[in-house]
Amino acid sequence: MTQELKNKVARLINLSATWYPPAVKKIKDEFNGDVDLWLVGLNILTDETQKEFIFGLNFDVSKDEEHGRGLQMSFPSFEIIKHGDAEASMFLDY
């Protein structure tokens, strides 16, 4: 892992107060707010050779324990670009 990628990951983690609330809101909205969820994974989906930096978030969800929920976000805009079951946080659509 290059130093540049390490720096991006560190910055991403330090900015969790920015990206975590919209991620939680997206999932809670799906269940009309009536759900408990826990962040259980953060996946780096792109590497230093790719222009766009995309990461995935994987949540355990009380209303769907079998499938959970996942989403992908772009960094540094924190735009949610994909949402679905937990697998959505693990694989890019190339």
CNS distance restraints for C-alpha pairs under 8 A (distance, minus, plus):
assign (resid   1 and name CA) (resid   5 and name CA) 6.41 0.50 0.50
assign (resid   1 and name CA) (resid   6 and name CA) 6.78 0.50 0.50
assign (resid   2 and name CA) (resid   6 and name CA) 6.33 0.50 0.50
assign (resid   2 and name CA) (resid  48 and name CA) 7.48 0.50 0.50
assign (resid   3 and name CA) (resid   7 and name CA) 6.10 0.50 0.50
assign (resid   4 and name CA) (resid   8 and name CA) 6.34 0.50 0.50
assign (resid   4 and name CA) (resid  48 and name CA) 7.54 0.50 0.50
assign (resid   5 and name CA) (resid   9 and name CA) 6.23 0.50 0.50
assign (resid   5 and name CA) (resid  47 and name CA) 7.24 0.50 0.50
assign (resid   5 and name CA) (resid  48 and name CA) 6.04 0.50 0.50
assign (resid   6 and name CA) (resid  10 and name CA) 6.18 0.50 0.50
assign (resid   7 and name CA) (resid  11 and name CA) 6.08 0.50 0.50
assign (resid   8 and name CA) (resid  12 and name CA) 6.03 0.50 0.50
assign (resid   9 and name CA) (resid  13 and name CA) 6.25 0.50 0.50
assign (resid  10 and name CA) (resid  14 and name CA) 6.17 0.50 0.50
assign (resid  11 and name CA) (resid  15 and name CA) 6.18 0.50 0.50
assign (resid  12 and name CA) (resid  16 and name CA) 6.54 0.50 0.50
assign (resid  12 and name CA) (resid  75 and name CA) 7.61 0.50 0.50
assign (resid  12 and name CA) (resid  76 and name CA) 7.99 0.50 0.50
assign (resid  15 and name CA) (resid  19 and name CA) 6.87 0.50 0.50
assign (resid  16 and name CA) (resid  20 and name CA) 5.48 0.50 0.50
assign (resid  17 and name CA) (resid  21 and name CA) 6.88 0.50 0.50
assign (resid  18 and name CA) (resid  22 and name CA) 7.79 0.50 0.50
assign (resid  18 and name CA) (resid  78 and name CA) 7.95 0.50 0.50
assign (resid  19 and name CA) (resid  23 and name CA) 6.43 0.50 0.50
assign (resid  19 and name CA) (resid  78 and name CA) 5.90 0.50 0.50
assign (resid  20 and name CA) (resid  24 and name CA) 6.20 0.50 0.50
assign (resid  21 and name CA) (resid  25 and name CA) 6.08 0.50 0.50
assign (resid  22 and name CA) (resid  26 and name CA) 6.10 0.50 0.50
assign (resid  23 and name CA) (resid  27 and name CA) 6.62 0.50 0.50
assign (resid  23 and name CA) (resid  71 and name CA) 7.59 0.50 0.50
assign (resid  23 and name CA) (resid  80 and name CA) 7.62 0.50 0.50
assign (resid  24 and name CA) (resid  28 and name CA) 6.04 0.50 0.50
assign (resid  24 and name CA) (resid  37 and name CA) 7.91 0.50 0.50
assign (resid  25 and name CA) (resid  29 and name CA) 5.84 0.50 0.50
assign (resid  26 and name CA) (resid  30 and name CA) 6.61 0.50 0.50
assign (resid  27 and name CA) (resid  31 and name CA) 6.90 0.50 0.50
assign (resid  27 and name CA) (resid  69 and name CA) 7.32 0.50 0.50
assign (resid  28 and name CA) (resid  32 and name CA) 6.03 0.50 0.50
assign (resid  28 and name CA) (resid  33 and name CA) 4.46 0.50 0.50
assign (resid  28 and name CA) (resid  34 and name CA) 6.81 0.50 0.50
assign (resid  28 and name CA) (resid  35 and name CA) 6.26 0.50 0.50
assign (resid  29 and name CA) (resid  33 and name CA) 5.50 0.50 0.50
assign (resid  31 and name CA) (resid  35 and name CA) 6.28 0.50 0.50
assign (resid  31 and name CA) (resid  63 and name CA) 7.96 0.50 0.50
assign (resid  35 and name CA) (resid  61 and name CA) 6.87 0.50 0.50
assign (resid  35 and name CA) (resid  62 and name CA) 5.89 0.50 0.50
assign (resid  35 and name CA) (resid  63 and name CA) 6.13 0.50 0.50
assign (resid  36 and name CA) (resid  61 and name CA) 5.94 0.50 0.50
assign (resid  36 and name CA) (resid  62 and name CA) 5.26 0.50 0.50
assign (resid  36 and name CA) (resid  63 and name CA) 7.64 0.50 0.50
assign (resid  37 and name CA) (resid  59 and name CA) 6.21 0.50 0.50
assign (resid  37 and name CA) (resid  60 and name CA) 5.50 0.50 0.50
assign (resid  37 and name CA) (resid  61 and name CA) 4.50 0.50 0.50
assign (resid  37 and name CA) (resid  62 and name CA) 6.21 0.50 0.50
assign (resid  38 and name CA) (resid  59 and name CA) 5.29 0.50 0.50
assign (resid  38 and name CA) (resid  60 and name CA) 5.21 0.50 0.50
assign (resid  38 and name CA) (resid  61 and name CA) 6.72 0.50 0.50
assign (resid  39 and name CA) (resid  57 and name CA) 7.11 0.50 0.50
assign (resid  39 and name CA) (resid  58 and name CA) 5.99 0.50 0.50
assign (resid  39 and name CA) (resid  59 and name CA) 4.47 0.50 0.50
assign (resid  39 and name CA) (resid  60 and name CA) 6.56 0.50 0.50
assign (resid  40 and name CA) (resid  57 and name CA) 7.80 0.50 0.50
assign (resid  40 and name CA) (resid  58 and name CA) 5.67 0.50 0.50
assign (resid  40 and name CA) (resid  59 and name CA) 5.40 0.50 0.50
assign (resid  40 and name CA) (resid  60 and name CA) 6.59 0.50 0.50
assign (resid  41 and name CA) (resid  56 and name CA) 7.90 0.50 0.50
assign (resid  41 and name CA) (resid  57 and name CA) 5.74 0.50 0.50
assign (resid  41 and name CA) (resid  58 and name CA) 4.81 0.50 0.50
assign (resid  41 and name CA) (resid  59 and name CA) 6.95 0.50 0.50
assign (resid  42 and name CA) (resid  55 and name CA) 6.98 0.50 0.50
assign (resid  42 and name CA) (resid  56 and name CA) 5.60 0.50 0.50
assign (resid  42 and name CA) (resid  57 and name CA) 4.75 0.50 0.50
assign (resid  42 and name CA) (resid  58 and name CA) 6.36 0.50 0.50
assign (resid  42 and name CA) (resid  89 and name CA) 7.98 0.50 0.50
assign (resid  43 and name CA) (resid  55 and name CA) 5.49 0.50 0.50
assign (resid  43 and name CA) (resid  56 and name CA) 4.79 0.50 0.50
assign (resid  43 and name CA) (resid  57 and name CA) 6.41 0.50 0.50
assign (resid  43 and name CA) (resid  89 and name CA) 6.92 0.50 0.50
assign (resid  43 and name CA) (resid  90 and name CA) 6.50 0.50 0.50
assign (resid  44 and name CA) (resid  54 and name CA) 6.62 0.50 0.50
assign (resid  44 and name CA) (resid  55 and name CA) 4.61 0.50 0.50
assign (resid  44 and name CA) (resid  56 and name CA) 6.43 0.50 0.50
assign (resid  45 and name CA) (resid  53 and name CA) 7.55 0.50 0.50
assign (resid  45 and name CA) (resid  54 and name CA) 5.53 0.50 0.50
assign (resid  45 and name CA) (resid  55 and name CA) 5.21 0.50 0.50
assign (resid  45 and name CA) (resid  56 and name CA) 6.77 0.50 0.50
assign (resid  45 and name CA) (resid  90 and name CA) 7.16 0.50 0.50
assign (resid  45 and name CA) (resid  91 and name CA) 7.03 0.50 0.50
assign (resid  45 and name CA) (resid  92 and name CA) 6.84 0.50 0.50
assign (resid  46 and name CA) (resid  50 and name CA) 6.30 0.50 0.50
assign (resid  46 and name CA) (resid  52 and name CA) 7.39 0.50 0.50
assign (resid  46 and name CA) (resid  53 and name CA) 5.63 0.50 0.50
assign (resid  46 and name CA) (resid  54 and name CA) 5.72 0.50 0.50
assign (resid  46 and name CA) (resid  55 and name CA) 7.27 0.50 0.50
assign (resid  47 and name CA) (resid  53 and name CA) 7.29 0.50 0.50
assign (resid  52 and name CA) (resid  74 and name CA) 7.19 0.50 0.50
assign (resid  52 and name CA) (resid  75 and name CA) 7.55 0.50 0.50
assign (resid  53 and name CA) (resid  74 and name CA) 5.93 0.50 0.50
assign (resid  53 and name CA) (resid  75 and name CA) 5.44 0.50 0.50
assign (resid  53 and name CA) (resid  76 and name CA) 7.86 0.50 0.50
assign (resid  54 and name CA) (resid  72 and name CA) 6.64 0.50 0.50
assign (resid  54 and name CA) (resid  73 and name CA) 5.68 0.50 0.50
assign (resid  54 and name CA) (resid  74 and name CA) 4.60 0.50 0.50
assign (resid  54 and name CA) (resid  75 and name CA) 6.03 0.50 0.50
assign (resid  55 and name CA) (resid  72 and name CA) 5.59 0.50 0.50
assign (resid  55 and name CA) (resid  73 and name CA) 5.54 0.50 0.50
assign (resid  55 and name CA) (resid  74 and name CA) 6.55 0.50 0.50
assign (resid  55 and name CA) (resid  75 and name CA) 7.46 0.50 0.50
assign (resid  55 and name CA) (resid  89 and name CA) 7.53 0.50 0.50
assign (resid  56 and name CA) (resid  70 and name CA) 6.95 0.50 0.50
assign (resid  56 and name CA) (resid  71 and name CA) 5.58 0.50 0.50
assign (resid  56 and name CA) (resid  72 and name CA) 4.28 0.50 0.50
assign (resid  56 and name CA) (resid  73 and name CA) 6.31 0.50 0.50
assign (resid  56 and name CA) (resid  88 and name CA) 7.53 0.50 0.50
assign (resid  56 and name CA) (resid  89 and name CA) 4.11 0.50 0.50
assign (resid  56 and name CA) (resid  90 and name CA) 6.19 0.50 0.50
assign (resid  57 and name CA) (resid  70 and name CA) 5.49 0.50 0.50
assign (resid  57 and name CA) (resid  71 and name CA) 5.45 0.50 0.50
assign (resid  57 and name CA) (resid  72 and name CA) 6.35 0.50 0.50
assign (resid  57 and name CA) (resid  89 and name CA) 5.32 0.50 0.50
assign (resid  58 and name CA) (resid  68 and name CA) 7.44 0.50 0.50
assign (resid  58 and name CA) (resid  69 and name CA) 6.07 0.50 0.50
assign (resid  58 and name CA) (resid  70 and name CA) 4.48 0.50 0.50
assign (resid  58 and name CA) (resid  71 and name CA) 6.85 0.50 0.50
assign (resid  58 and name CA) (resid  86 and name CA) 5.55 0.50 0.50
assign (resid  58 and name CA) (resid  89 and name CA) 5.70 0.50 0.50
assign (resid  59 and name CA) (resid  68 and name CA) 5.74 0.50 0.50
assign (resid  59 and name CA) (resid  69 and name CA) 5.22 0.50 0.50
assign (resid  59 and name CA) (resid  70 and name CA) 6.00 0.50 0.50
assign (resid  59 and name CA) (resid  86 and name CA) 6.85 0.50 0.50
assign (resid  60 and name CA) (resid  64 and name CA) 7.83 0.50 0.50
assign (resid  60 and name CA) (resid  65 and name CA) 6.36 0.50 0.50
assign (resid  60 and name CA) (resid  68 and name CA) 4.73 0.50 0.50
assign (resid  60 and name CA) (resid  69 and name CA) 6.57 0.50 0.50
assign (resid  61 and name CA) (resid  65 and name CA) 5.56 0.50 0.50
assign (resid  61 and name CA) (resid  68 and name CA) 5.05 0.50 0.50
assign (resid  61 and name CA) (resid  69 and name CA) 6.64 0.50 0.50
assign (resid  64 and name CA) (resid  68 and name CA) 5.51 0.50 0.50
assign (resid  67 and name CA) (resid  85 and name CA) 5.59 0.50 0.50
assign (resid  67 and name CA) (resid  86 and name CA) 5.97 0.50 0.50
assign (resid  68 and name CA) (resid  85 and name CA) 5.57 0.50 0.50
assign (resid  68 and name CA) (resid  86 and name CA) 5.10 0.50 0.50
assign (resid  69 and name CA) (resid  83 and name CA) 7.59 0.50 0.50
assign (resid  69 and name CA) (resid  84 and name CA) 5.76 0.50 0.50
assign (resid  69 and name CA) (resid  85 and name CA) 4.11 0.50 0.50
assign (resid  69 and name CA) (resid  86 and name CA) 4.27 0.50 0.50
assign (resid  69 and name CA) (resid  87 and name CA) 7.73 0.50 0.50
assign (resid  69 and name CA) (resid  88 and name CA) 7.59 0.50 0.50
assign (resid  70 and name CA) (resid  83 and name CA) 5.90 0.50 0.50
assign (resid  70 and name CA) (resid  84 and name CA) 5.55 0.50 0.50
assign (resid  70 and name CA) (resid  85 and name CA) 5.27 0.50 0.50
assign (resid  70 and name CA) (resid  86 and name CA) 4.10 0.50 0.50
assign (resid  70 and name CA) (resid  87 and name CA) 6.33 0.50 0.50
assign (resid  70 and name CA) (resid  88 and name CA) 5.02 0.50 0.50
assign (resid  70 and name CA) (resid  89 and name CA) 4.57 0.50 0.50
assign (resid  70 and name CA) (resid  90 and name CA) 7.97 0.50 0.50
assign (resid  71 and name CA) (resid  80 and name CA) 6.93 0.50 0.50
assign (resid  71 and name CA) (resid  81 and name CA) 7.45 0.50 0.50
assign (resid  71 and name CA) (resid  82 and name CA) 5.29 0.50 0.50
assign (resid  71 and name CA) (resid  83 and name CA) 4.27 0.50 0.50
assign (resid  71 and name CA) (resid  84 and name CA) 6.33 0.50 0.50
assign (resid  71 and name CA) (resid  85 and name CA) 7.95 0.50 0.50
assign (resid  71 and name CA) (resid  86 and name CA) 7.48 0.50 0.50
assign (resid  71 and name CA) (resid  88 and name CA) 5.43 0.50 0.50
assign (resid  71 and name CA) (resid  89 and name CA) 4.78 0.50 0.50
assign (resid  72 and name CA) (resid  80 and name CA) 5.83 0.50 0.50
assign (resid  72 and name CA) (resid  81 and name CA) 5.61 0.50 0.50
assign (resid  72 and name CA) (resid  82 and name CA) 5.06 0.50 0.50
assign (resid  72 and name CA) (resid  83 and name CA) 6.61 0.50 0.50
assign (resid  72 and name CA) (resid  88 and name CA) 6.85 0.50 0.50
assign (resid  72 and name CA) (resid  89 and name CA) 5.46 0.50 0.50
assign (resid  73 and name CA) (resid  78 and name CA) 5.33 0.50 0.50
assign (resid  73 and name CA) (resid  79 and name CA) 5.36 0.50 0.50
assign (resid  73 and name CA) (resid  80 and name CA) 4.47 0.50 0.50
assign (resid  73 and name CA) (resid  81 and name CA) 5.58 0.50 0.50
assign (resid  73 and name CA) (resid  82 and name CA) 7.26 0.50 0.50
assign (resid  74 and name CA) (resid  78 and name CA) 5.01 0.50 0.50
assign (resid  74 and name CA) (resid  79 and name CA) 5.43 0.50 0.50
assign (resid  74 and name CA) (resid  80 and name CA) 6.73 0.50 0.50
assign (resid  74 and name CA) (resid  81 and name CA) 6.96 0.50 0.50
assign (resid  75 and name CA) (resid  79 and name CA) 7.63 0.50 0.50
assign (resid  82 and name CA) (resid  88 and name CA) 6.65 0.50 0.50
assign (resid  83 and name CA) (resid  88 and name CA) 6.00 0.50 0.50
assign (resid  83 and name CA) (resid  89 and name CA) 7.78 0.50 0.50
assign (resid  84 and name CA) (resid  88 and name CA) 5.35 0.50 0.50
assign (resid  85 and name CA) (resid  89 and name CA) 8.00 0.50 0.50
assign (resid  86 and name CA) (resid  90 and name CA) 7.45 0.50 0.50
assign (resid  87 and name CA) (resid  91 and name CA) 6.81 0.50 0.50
